Amino acid sequence: MNLKKITYLTFSLLCGAAVLTSCSVLNGTSSSSSSSKKDKSGAVMPIDREQLMIDKSAKTYSPEELSRGVVKGDWAIETVYGKTASGQNTPYLKFDDKEKRVYGNNGCNTINGAYINQPKDSTIAFSKMLSTMMYCDDEGTSLDVSRALEETRYYRWRLEDSQYFIYFFNSAHHEVMRLMHQNFDFLNGTWQVMAIDEEAIDVTDMKLVIDVDEGKVHGNTGCNIFNGKLETDMDSPNSISFSAIGMTRMACPDGNLETPFIVALENASYARPISPEKVLLLDDQHRVVLELQRTSDK
């Protein structure tokens, strides 16, 4: 039995059932949570993660915030100690600048804690980090993610091809983690469907309403009312998916575009903002499947 497995067994004995307890990986403290909820992977979410999810603070950056070195919003963990971050779940971090709280997933377990940063000397430190204790295989980088956060002392911004990245460094100024900024807020609102598979349409009632924070979508196919789920993927910029689409069952006239619309929605894999008023949804081959125009109609 290797050292990683021994470590997990030790934690399991100390912490009890993995799905009922949150224990610190970084600094040895533990905290029991009897009213925790589960995330999509089945891992238990500490209570304060649920509270942070309710906070709908902006995830975009103003020039003034960038000049102040603000660290906030959603970030996909790209690399850790120079290796591509991987695991049973997508590794990511979410920062709440107002509360100075961080939460996310290390590739296996849900993590959360506190952070403090000082832009004047580009320092950042994480503390009181808690983690669920799901069993993790040896192939992922979850343990490396937790260790890198413990070692992080400095950070630096970089803009690459219109995409923001943040780098974490240890006390010796060696890079320990690279993260890519994610922002899906541009999808929020009510949208008129202007084209399906690049064919212009004129169906006044064909609309969808997207709520990124709630992970929900609903609308009208031009014939039936529908609702479903929206999932955002931290693996690549603007990666999304719509699922669990349910509809009313009104009989639709011949020639209606309900089926092509729903198929296009379910095939959507990426969202590309063209302007504040226009968004394109693309499939996994980056072909445009839906063109959306913002509207104030409900």
PyMOL commands that set and color helices and strands:
alter all, ss='L'
color gray80, all
select helices_A, chain A and resi 3-15+47-54+63-67+119-121+142-151+185-187+258-267
alter helices_A, ss='H'
color red, helices_A
select strands_A, chain A and resi 21-23+30-32+37-38+44-45+73-80+83-84+92-96+101-105+110-118+123-132+154-160+163-169+175-182+189-196+199-200+206-211+216-221+225-233+239-247+270-275+278-282+288-294
alter strands_A, ss='S'
color yellow, strands_A
deselect
rebuild
show_as cartoon
